[in-house]
Amino acid sequence: STVWVATPGMLFQEDKQTELHPLSLSWVLGYNSSLAVHSLVDGQDRVILYVSSHTAVIHDVLGNRQYHLQGHTNAISCLCVSEDKRWVATADRGPDTLVIVWDSFSGIPVRTIFESHPGEGVSAIAISRDAKYLATISTGTVQRICVWKWTLPTEKPVCSTELRPEFGYQDFVIFNPQNPHEFVSNSKTQVIFYLWVTSAQGKPMVSPLSLQTFGTVVGHFSQSVFHFNNSQALTGTSAGKLVVWDAVDPYGPSKEPQDKPHSRKAAKLVPLQKDSLTVLTVFESCIVTGDVKGRVKFYDGQLQVLTCYRHSKVGPIRSISFSNTPPGASPACSTSCTTSSQPFSDSSNSVSFTLNRNFILSTSDATVLHVATDTTNFEKVMDEVKQAVNAIACHPWQALLAVGSRCGLLRVWDYQQTKCLVSRMFAEAGIQCLSYDPEGYFLAAGFTDGSVHILDAISLQSSCKEFKFSHGPVTHISFSHDSEYLATADEKYAVTVYKRALQNGSRCWEHLAGLHSHYKPIRSILFGVQLDSHEPRLLSLGEDRQLVEYDLNSSSKDQLVVLHRDRLEQFAVPLCLAWYPQLSTESFILTANNCYKMKLYNTTTKMCRKTLLGPTYGSPLEKIQILPRTNTMDPQKHYLAYITKDKVGLQILPVDGNPHKSSAFLCHPDGVSDLATSFDGRYIFTAGGNDCTVMKWEVNLDALDAAASLGGENLIPFYNLLDGGKGGEFFRELEDYFYYVQLRSHGIDSLETRQVSTHIPLEEIPSVMRAMGFYPSEEKIEEMINEVKFSEYVDTGEQVTKISLGDFIKLYINHRPAFGLSMKKIQRAFQVLGYDNENGDKVIDRGVLLSLLLCTGEHMTEDELARCLIALLGNHPGGGGSEPDS
C-alpha cells in the first residue's frame, strides 16, 4: 500500500524513526566509480543514485541527506533505472546472489530474485522501457543471459540462453525502447542481438554477430544502443568510431524465409573522433556520446554533431544521466542560435545547443558533476577518493574524521555536517594508517613508502620534517596518552618510536629508536599508563604470538629496550588487543585470536586469567576498540566496538561468552580495512579498503541491551549453547559425570552415606572435559585450572578449590573449540604429518607417528601412550611392525 501512494521526494519528507538495531547506517562517504550514477530528481531537490559497496545510495545533494537501499550481502556489481526513474534494479555477484527491484519513491524493495545466476552473480542488467522486464547476464567463463518479468512472483526467467565463450565476456546489455522483446549485449570484441519469442520448446531465438573487417582500426566495443527513429543499432568503440548495425531482410533475395528470423549485419563504420568513446546513449531525438577526454557530444539521427560540452578538469566519462522532463516542457532536442562565452562549451562551435533538461556526469576518477544545459555550467556534486581507503581516525574531542587513501589524498570531514573541511594531497605515496594525538593538536600519518608525517590537526600542514626510518609500509601508528611519544609498526616487523623534544626553544619531534621485535606481521601497537606512575608504557602484538613490552625510560637514541617478552598463545594466532576497562580490582589486557576466543591477561604478570568465547560471525575479530562513554551512559556499563573481515559490531562488557551480548552487521563485503569510534561513542566508522567507501554507523546501545535481556539471564544463554539445551541428553550426561567424579572422590568402595554436592575438585576438570569430547592440551588445562583457582584471589586473598556445575558449563563453552573438532581438521593434520605412497594416497608410518607422540610438542610418556592405545584398541593392540598405515 505504501508503494501505491508513494510520491517523488517522499523518502526525505518522513520523520526519521528510532532505529531498532544496535548499529544503523547513517552516512556513506565514497562510491563505486566503475558503475553509473543516475539522476532521479533535478531542480529544487536534486537527487542522484549511486552504489557504495553493497548499498545503493539515494542522495539528496542540495538537502545533504541520504537514503540507503540495503539488502545485498555482496558488493553490488550493476544497477539500472527505469525511464520514468521510478524503479531501480540492483544486482550483485558472489555467493547467494540477489537481484532486487526497488521503488525509488518509497525506498521499498518490491521484488527480490534469489539465485538468479547461482554461484556466479550478475555482470550486466537492463530494464525495458515499459518497466516490465529485466535482462541479466551472469559472470563466469560460460555466461547465461536471462529475461525476467519481475512483476510476476516467479523464480524462473521467462527465457534464457547460454552464451558461448568465443563471444567474449559480455558486460553491457540494453533493451530496444520500441520493442521489449529485442535487446543487445556486447563484450570488448563481440556484439550479440537477441529476439526472444515463445517457440514450441519455449526457447529464445538468439542471433550472435561479430564485427566484420572494414579495412581499418575498429577498436574495442564500449556500449551499444538502438536508434530512436529506425531499426538500426549503434556501438561505440575505443577508436572513436560508431559501428552501425542494420537489420537483415528476413526473406533474403529469394523472398523465402531464412533459418534465422532475426539477424543484423555491420553496415558501416562512422569515424566520429580520435579519442575513445566510453559512453553511448540515446536521449529522445539525440544520440549522445562521452569520451576519455571528458567531452559530451550530441548528434542528430544522421550522426551530425549538434553541440559539445566539455570542461578542462573533467576526466574520462563513465555515465551520463538526464533529468526528468519538467512539466509543460518543449521537446528536449531543440536548437537555438545563442553565442556562449562560457569556458565549458566547445570553443570551435559558436552556436550553443539548448536543452531543457540538465544531466549528471560521472567519471572514472570518482567525480560527479551536474551540467546545466542552459548555461553550460559544470557544478561538482561529488569528488571522492580514487583508490582504496585504508585509514581513518576520529578527533579526540571534536566531530572530525580524518580519511586517508592509497592515492595519497588526506581529508578531514565534519561528520555531523557531513562536509569536507580541509584536504591535502601526498603524491609520493599512499596513506596506510592515521592517528590523532590525545590532545587533538597533531595528526600522524603512516605511508606505504615507510615515511611518517606529523601534521597540524587543523591545517594539515607539516609540523616537522617527514621521518623515514621504516623499511616497509607503515601499518600501525599511535600516540602515548601524554602526547610525548609516537610509535609505528611496519611490514618489516619493526617497531619505531619517536619522541617530542625541545629544540631551539620550541617543541619538535625526533626519532628515538627502532627494533625488529617480531618475526611475523605485527597486528597491534598499544600505548598505556604505568600502574604505579603516570609514565607511558608501550606494547606490540605480533602473529608470532609474542606480546612485547618496551622500556621507554631506559631507551636511548637508536636503542629501544625490551622490558618483557611473553608468548600468549600455544597454537592460536592473536589478532588484536586493547586495554580492558577497570571493571574489577584487577587490571587486564584484552586480546582476540583467530579461534574466535577473547582472552584477559593480567597487565603486570601477563598471566592468562580468562578465556572467553568471542563473537562468531563468519570470521575472527580483526580490530577492537573500547567504545567511549557518553554523558548519559551508566558509569558501570562499558562496550566494545570491533570489526571482522566484513562486519562491524558491538559487544557488551564484561565479556563472559554470552552470544546475546554481541551484535554485528555487514559493512564491507569485500573487506574492512580500519575502524574508528567518535569521541562521544555515538558513532562508529568503518573503512572499506578497495571499495573506496567509509561508512558512518549510529550507535543504539539500548537496542543491544534489550537484545541481551531477551536472550535470558544467568545460565540460560549457556544452556542453549549445549546440544539439546538443558533438557537434552548432553546435559544429563554431564550431570552424570559430575556425580561419578564425586563418587570417585569419596571412594568407590565406601559403604558410608555420601554427601552429594554440585561441586567437584579442580583437579577433576580435565577428566570431565575429556569425557565430554573436549581434549585440551596440558597448557590449556593449566589455564583452565588457574582461571578458576585465582578467580577470587584479588578480592579475598584465597584460592578456589572446587567448581560448580554452572561454572563448569561456562568454562567448557568458553574453552572448547568454537565450532567443534571436525573430521576434516583431523584428516588435515594427518596429511601434514604423512606422505604420499606409491598409489598417491596420504599415509603415515606407524613408527613415525609413535615417535611424534613421544618426542614432539607436549609429548606423551611411554606409559601414557600405552594406556591410550589400550583404551582405543583394547588389551591387545596388535603386534609390532612398521608397515605404513593410512
N, C-alpha and C positions, 0 to 999 in steps of 0.2 A: 504494500500500500504506500510505503514511503517513496518508492521509485515512481509510482504513478503520479504523485503530486509534487515530485521534485522539480525545482526550477534552477536555472543558472545562478551561481553565487550562493546557493543555499548552504554550501559547506561551511562558509565563514560567517554566516549570519546566526547560526545556532550557538547558544551558550555552551561553553565547554563544561562537560560533566566531570565529576570527580572520578578519576581513574580507579579501577578496582584491582589493579595489578601493582605489585611492588615496584616495578620499573615500567615506565611508559615512554615511548619515543616522542621527544619534544621538538627536535630540530635536526636537520641533516645538512652538513657542510660538504659541498662537492657533489659530483655526479659522474656517470659513466659517459665520457665524451665520445665513445665509439658508437653510441646509439643516438637516435634522432631526438630533438627537442621540439615539442609541439606547442603551438599557440591555441589555447582553449577560449580565452576571452581577451578582447582588446578594447581599450577605452579607459573609462574611469576605474575599472577593475581589471588590470592587466594580469592575466592568469596563464601560466605556462605549465607544461607537463614534461617531466624527465625521469630518468631512472638513476637511483643511487643504490648500488649493491642489489639487495633482494627486495627493495622497496620502490614503488612508483610514487613520485612526489608531485602533488598539485600545489604550485607555488604562486601565491598572490604577491606579485612583485611590489606594487605600489602600497599595499597594506602590510607588507612584511610579515606574511603569515604562510604557514604550510599545512597541508593535509596529506597524510601518509596512507597509501594503499598497501596494506600489509597482508600477506597470505602465502607468499612463496618461501620455501625453505632453501632454495638455491638462488644464486645470483641470476637476476633477470637477463635473458640473452637477447630478447627482442620485444618490441611493442608496436602497436599501430592504433590509429584513431579513426573513427567513422567520419564521413564527410560533414555531418552536422555537429561534430565534436561532442556528441552525447555519449558514445560508447568507446571504451578504452579496452584493448585486449593486450595482455601481457603473457609472456611465456618464459620458461627457464630451461636450463639444461643441467643434467645430473641425476642422481637417484631420486625417485618419486617426483618425476617432472610434472608440472602443472601448467595448464592454460586457463587463465582467469579473464572473464569479461566483466568490466566494472561499469557502473553508471557514474559518469563524471559529475553529474549534478548533486547526487547524494553521497557518493563515495561507497556505495553498497556493491559487493560482488553479486552479480545476477546469474552467473553461470561459471562453474568450475569443471573443467575436463581433466579427469585423473588419468594418468598413464597414457597420454596421447601418443607418445613415442617411448615405450618402456625402455629404461636403461640408457637412453640417449639424450633426449632433450630436443629443443626446437632451435633451428638456426635462422629461420625467417618466418614471418607471419604477415598476413594481409587480411583486410576486411572488405567485403564487397560494398558497392556504392549504396545498395538498399539496406545495408547493415544486417543482412540475414545469414550470410555465410562467412566462414573463416577458412583460410588456406594456411596450412602449416607445413614446413619442410623440416625433417629430422636432421640431426647431426649424425656423425659416424661415417665410415667409409662407404657403406651402402645406404643411401638416403631413401626416404619414403615421403611422398607428398600426399596430404590428406585434405579433404574438404569437409567441413563440419557445418551443419545447420544448428548453430548454437542456441537458437530459440526453442529447440526441441530437447526434452530431457532424455537424451540417449547418449550412451558412452561410445557408440560406434560412429565412424565418419560415414557420410553419405556416399563417398567414393574415395579411393586411394590407389596409388600405384607405386611401384618400386622403380627407382632411378638407377641406371647402370653407372658404374664408377667412371666410365670413359666420358660421361657428360660433365665431369668436373664437380667441384664442391659448390652446390647451389646455395647462395646466401642472400638472395633477394627474390621477392615474389610480389606481384601486384595483379589485381583484377582488372578486367576490361570494364570501364564505367558504363558502357552501353549494353553489356551482356554479362551477368554474374556467372554464367556457365563457362566463360572463357577467361583464362589468365595466363601469365607468362612468368617464367623464372629465369635467372641467369647465374652462371658462375663467372670466373675470370675469362674463361675461354669458350663457353658454350651458352646458347640461348635455347630454351625449350618453351614451346607453346602448347597449351592444353585446351581441350574442349571436352568437358565431361557430360556424358549423356547416360541414360539408363538403357543398357543393352540387355540382351537376353540373359547374359551371365552376370549382369549387374556391375560390369567393369567399365571404367572410363576409357575413352579413346585418347591416347597421348601421341603427340607428333613431335618428337625431338628434332632439333635442327642445329647444325653447327655452321659457323661463319665460312662463307666461300672466299676464295682468293680474289682480291681486287687488284693485285699487282702493286700494292703499296702497303705501308705500315698501317695496321689497324689498331694495335694496342689491346690492352685487356679491357673487358667489359666492366662497367661500373653499375649502372641502373638502367631499367627499361620502363617504357610507358606505352600506352595506346594513344593514338592520335585522337583529337577531340572531334573531328568532323569527317573522318573516313575510316576505312578498315585497316589502315597502316599501323605499324608499331615502330618504335624508335628505341635504340640502345646507345648510350654514351660510352665512350672509350677513353683510355688513358692517353691516347694520341690526339685528343681534342676533336674527335670526329663523331658523327652520328651515323649509325647503320640504320637504314630504312628497310623495313620488312613489309613485303606486300603479300596479300593472301593469294594463294594459287587457285586458279579456276577449278572447282571440284569436279567438272566434267572433262576437262582437258580438251585437246584438239578434236578428238573423236566424238565428243559430246556424250560419251559413255561415262557413267560414274566410275571414279577411280577407287582403289582399295582404301586409301586414306581419306576420310570425309573432311579432314581439316588439315591444312598444311600451309606453310609460309616459306618464302624464299627471300634472301637478301637482294633487294632490288638495286640499291645504290649506296655509296659511301659519301657522306657530305662532310667536307672539312670545315669546321666552324672556327677553330683557333689552333694554336700550337700547344697550349697548356692542357693538362689532363682535366677531363670533366669528372667531377666527383659526385654530383647530384643532377638528376634529371627528373622533372615533374611537369605535370600539366595543370595550369591554373585557368579554368574556364576556357577562353579562346586564345590562350597564350601557352607557348612551350618555354619553360624556364630551366636554365642551367646554372650550376655553381661549379667553380673550379678550384684548383690548388692555390691560385693567387688571391682568393677571396672575392672574386667578382661574381655578380649575379646578373645574368643576361636574359632578356625577354625576346622571344621570337614569335612571329605570326605563324599561321598554318603553312606558309610556303618557306619557312625557315629563314625569313628575312629579319634581321635584327631590328628591334624596336627601341630598346634602351639598355643601358648598363648601369648597375650600381656597384660601386667599389669604394674601398677605404684602404689607405696605405697600411693600416695596422691590423687588418683582418687576415687571419690565416686560412689554411685550406678548409673549405666549407664541407660540413658533414650533413647538414639537413637544412631545408627551407620549409617553413610552415606559415601559411597565410591565415589571417584572422577571418572571423565570420563576416558575412555581408551585412553592413549596417542597414537598418530599416529604411526603405524608400530609396536605396542607393541605385545609381545607374549601373549598367554593365561595367565590369571591372577593367577590361582592356580597352579603354578609350584614350586617345592621344590628344595632346594639346600642345600648341607651339609656344612653350614658355621657356625662356632662357634662364639657366641656373648658374649662379656664380658660386654654388657650394663646392667645397673641395672633395665631396664624396662621390659625385657623379662623374661619368666619363667625359673628360675634357675635350675629346675628339668629336663629341656629339653635342651640339649646342641646343638641340631640340630635346627637352626633357619629356619623360614619359610619366603621365599622371595616373595613379591608381587610387581607387577609393578604399583600398584595404591595405593595411600595414602588414609586415611579415616579421617573423622571428628567424634569425640565422644562428646556427650553432656551428662551431669549428672544431677541428680535430685537436686543437691545442686548448680545449676546455674553456672556450669563451662563448657566451651567448649574447647576441645583440638584437635590439629592436630597431627596425628600419621604418621610419615614417615616410611613405612614398610621396606625400605631397611636398615635403621639404627636403627630402633625401638626407635626413639626419640619421646618423648611426648612434644609437644610445646603448651603452654597455649595460646589460642586465646582470650578468654574472661573469666573473673572471676567476676560475678555480685553478687548483694546482694541476700541473700537467703529468706528474709522476706520483709514485707511491707516497702515502703519508705514513711515516714510520714513528713519529714522535709527537707527543702532546704533553702539556704541563699547565697546571692551574696556578694562578697567583695566590699567595698565602692569605691575603685579606681583601682583595678586590675581585670583581666579577670579570676576570680576564682569563682568556685561554690562548696559550701560545701553540701554534701548529707549525711543524717543520716537515718538509717533504724531501724526497730524494733529488728533486731538481734544484735544491738549494734555496727554495723560497721559504722565508720565515714570516709568519703573520701573527699578529696579536688581535684577537677578537674580543669585543664586549659581548659575552654570551647572554646577557639579559636583553640588550637591544639588538642582538644578532647583526652586528655591523663590524667591519674591519677598521681598526683604529690606526694601525701602522704596519708597515711591511718592509722587509729588506731581502735583497737577492744576493746569495753567495754563489757565484758562478763556478768556483773552483771545485766544489764537492757537494755531496748531498748530506742533509741533516739526518742523523741517526738517533739522537736522544736529546732531551731537553730537561732542564730543572731550574726552578726559581729558588733563590736562597730564602730562608725563613723570614727575613725582614722585608722581602719584596723589592729590594733595590737592584739585584742582579738577576740576569737570565743567562745560564750557561748552556752552550750547545756543543754536542759532540758530532764529528763529521766522519764521513766514510773514508777520508784520506788520513785519518788519525789525528787531525787537528782539533783543538778545543778553543772556542771563543767565549769570552766572558763579556756580556753586553749589558748596557744600561737597560733596565727593565721597561722603561717608558719610551725612550727614543730608539732603542735597538742599536745605538752606536757603541763601538768597542770601547770598553773601559780600560783595556790594556792590550798589548800586542798579543797576537794569537800564539798558542803553545802547540808544539808538535813533537811530543815525546812518545806517542804511541806508534807502534809499527804496523798497526792494522786498524780497521774501522772501530771507532769508539761505540760501544754497545750500551753502557750504563754511565750515568753521571749523577752526582748527589752532593749537596752541601751539608755541613755539620749544623747542629742546632744553633750555634753561636755565630755562624757565617764566617768562621775563621779558617775552615778547611774546605777544600773541594776535592772529591775523589772520582776517578773514572776507571772503567774496566774496558778492555778491548778484546778483539777477536783472537789476539795472540796470547790470551790467558794471563795478561798482566794487569796489575792494579797500579795506578799512578795517583799521587797525592800532590795537591797544590795548596799553598798557604798564603794568607794575607800578610803583608809586610809593610813596614814604614820605609819609604824611600824618598829622599829629598823633601822630607816634611809632609808627604802625602801618602795615603794608603794605596797600596797596589797589590797585585798578585804575583807570586813567583813559584817556580817549580821546586818542590821539596825532594821527592824521591819516587822511584817506581820499583816494582818487583814482579817477576814471573812466579806468582804464588800458587798457581794451579797448572795442571797438565791436561785439563779438559775445559770446555767452554764455561765461562763464568756466568751464572744465572742471576745473581743479585749482588749489589753492594749496599750496605746499610750503615748509616751513622746512628749512634745512640748517645746516651749520657751515662757516665760512671755513677754507680750507686752511692759511693761514699764521697763523691765530689761532683762538681758541675763541669768536669772536663769531658770532651767528646771521646767516644770510642768508635772504632771502625771495624766492620766485619765484611767478609766476602764469602759467597757460597758458590761452589762450582759443581759441575756434573761429575767431577772426580770424587764426590761425596765428602769433600773437605769443607769445614767451616773454619775460616782463618780469621783470627783477631789480631789487629796490629797495635803496636805500642807507639802512639803518636808522640808522646812526650819524650821517649828515648830516641825517636827517629831524628836523623840529621840530614844535611844536604847529601843527596844521592845514596842514602842508606835508609830504607824502610824496614823497621824492626818488626818481626813477628812475635806476638805475645803468646798466643795459643794456636794450636792446630789440632782440630778434633774431627774424627771420622763420624759422620752422623748416621749413615745407613749401612746395612750389610749387603743388600743386593738392589734395593730400590734406588732411584736417582732423584735427589732433591731438586725441585724446580724453582722455588721462590721462598722468601722469608719476610717476616715483619715482626716488629716489637708488639708483643701481646699486651693489651690493656691491663692495668693493675686491678684485676678483679678479685685478688686474694692477697694474702701476706707475701706469697712467693712471687718472684718476677720471672717471666718466661719469654722465650723466643718462639715464634710460631713458624713452622715450615710446612710445605706441601710437597708430596713426591708423585712420581709417575704411576704409583699403585693406588691412587685415589685415597691416600692416607694423609692426615694432618697430624703433626707431632708438636708437643710442647717440650722445650728444653730449658732447664734452669739457666738463667743468664750468667751465673758465676761458674758453676761446675760443668755446664754443658751436658748434664745428665738428662737422658730422656725420661720425662716424668709422665707423659701420657701419649698414647697413640689413639687416634680417633678416625672414624670413617668420615671422609670428606664428601663434597658434592660429586655425584656420579652422573654427569650429563654428557656422556659420549667421549669426553677427553679430560685429562687431568687439568688441575689449575696451573695456569702459566704465570700469573702475576696476582698478587694480593695487596690490598691497602686497607688500613683501618679507616672506616668512614668517620670523618669529623662530626662532632656532635652539634646539633642545632640548639638554639636557646631554649626551645620548648621541649627538648628531649629529656627523658628521665635520666638523671646522672648515673644511675646504676645500669643503664642499658647501653650496650655497645654493639656495633655492627661491622661486618667485614664486606668490602667490595672485592670482586675477583673477576678474572676473565679466564676462559678456557680457550681451546683452539678457535672456536667460532661463536662463543656465547659470553654474555655478561650477566653477573648475578650478585645476589646479596646473601649473607649468612648472619644469623643471629648468634651473638656471643653470650655466654661461653660456649665453645664448641663441645658437643657431647656425643656426636654420632647420630643424632635425631635427624632423619632426612627431611622432616617437615619444617625445619628451621632454615632451610635454604631454598632459594628460588633462582632460576636462570632463564634468560631469554636469548633467542638467536639475534645476533647483531651483525656479524660479517661472515657469511657462509664460506668465503674464500680465505678466512683467517684474520684474527685480531692481532694488531701489531703493538698496541700500547693502551694503557688505562690511566685515567686521571680523575680525581674527585674534587669538587668545588670546596672552597674553604669553609662553607657553612653546611656541607653534607647534603645539600638539596639536589645536587646533580652529579651524575657520573658521565664521563666522556670516554668514548672508545674510538680508536683509530683503526681503519681497515686495511692499511698497507696498500696492496696493489689495486684495491677497488677505489682508491683516491678519495675516500669519504671519512668524515668524522661525525659521529652520532652523539647527540645530547639526550641523556635519559633522565627523566624526572623521577625522583625517589619518593615512594609512598611506604613508609615504614609501618604504618597502621595495617596496611593490607598484608604485609609479611607477618606481623604479629598475629593477625586474625587467622591466617593460613596455618601457622604453627599451633594455635589453640585448637583449631578444628582437627588437627592430626592426633590429638589426645595428649594426656599428661602422664608424667611418671614413666612407667614401663610399657605403656600401651604401644607407643611407636616402635619399640624394640621387639615386642612380641610379634608385631606384624611383619618384621623382617625375618622371622624364623619360618621355615617351611611348614605350612599348615596353621601358623599362628599359635595362640596359647592353647587352643583345644586340639591341636594336631598331634600326630604320632611323634614327631621330632621333639616337641616339648615334653611329652610324657616320658620319652626315652631319657631325656636329660634329667628329669626328676628322679628316675630310677637310678641313674649313675650317681647322683648325689647321695641317695640312700645307701648304695653299695659302698661308696667311699666311707660313709660314717660307720657302716658295719665293719669295714676293714680297719678303721682307726681304733675301734673298740675291741677288736679281736674277733675273728670269725668263729672260734670255738667257744666263746664265752656264753654261759647259760644265764648270766645275770640280766636283770631288766635294763634295757638300753634307753638312754636319754636321746631321743631323736630331735635334731635341730635343723634349721635351714642354712647352716653354715658348714663349710669344710675347711680343713687346714690349707694354707697357701701351697705347701709342697705337693698337694694333690692336683693342683691346677693343670699341670702338663698331662696327667693321665686322663682326666676328663676331656680335655681339649682333643687329645688323640682319639679317644673313644667316640667323639662326635664328628670325626672325619677331618679335623684340622691338625696338621703335623708341623708345628712351629720348630724353627731351629733353636739351638741352645741359647744363642744370643737373644732371640725373640722371647724365649721362656724367662730369661733373666729380666728382660724389660717388663714383661707382664707381672712378674712377682714383685719387682721393685715398685712398679706403678701402684699396686695395692698396698704394699708394705709401708711406703712413705706417704701415702695419701693424706694422712692426718698429722704427720710428724711436725710440720712447721707450726701448726696451731696448738697441738697438745704435747709435743715432745715425745710421743710414744709411737711405736711401730704397730701396725695392724698385723695380726697373725692368722686371721681367717677371713673367708669371703662368703657372702650370702648368695642365694640362687639368683636374685635380681641383678646384683653387681656382676656375677659371673656371666649372665646373658649379655650385659653391656660389654664386658671385657671380650667375650667371644665374638660378638658382632663387629667390634671396633678393630680387632686384630686379625680376624680371618681374612683371606683374600676377598676383595670387593666383589668379584664375580666368580668365586669358587675356583677349584683346580680342575681344569678340563683335560680330557684325554689328548687334545691337540697339543697342549703345553708339554705333557709327558712325552709324547712322540717327538716333539721338537727337541727336547733335552737329549733323547737317545740318538737323534740324528746328529747333534753336535758332538756327542761323545763317540759315536760309532764311525764306521767307514763303509764304503761300497764293496760288496763281494763280487764274484765273477758274474753273477746274474744281474748286477745293478741294484740289488736290494741293500737297504741300510741294515747293517748288523753290528753287533758289539761282541768282542771276545770276552768270555766269562772271566778269564784271569785278569783282563784289563779292568772290567767292572769291579771285581773284588778289590783290586789294587786302588782304584779311585775311592771306593768307600772306606778303605783302611788308611789312606795316606793323604787325601786331598780335602781341603776345606775343613769343616767341623767333622773331622774323621772319626770313625767308629773304632772301638776296640774289637779284638777278635771275639771276645765273649759276647759283646753286644751284637755283632754281626751274626754269630752262630744262633743266638736267641731269636733274632729277626727271621733268619732263614727257616728255623724250625717252626716258628709261628706261621710263616707263609706257606711252607711246603710240607709240614708235618714232621714227625720224629725222624724220618729218613729222607732227607732232601735229595738223595741220589749220590752216585759215585762221582769220583773225580773226573778229570779230563778238562781240556781247554778248547774243545771244539767251539767255533763261533756260534752263538745263539742269537737269533734276531729278537 
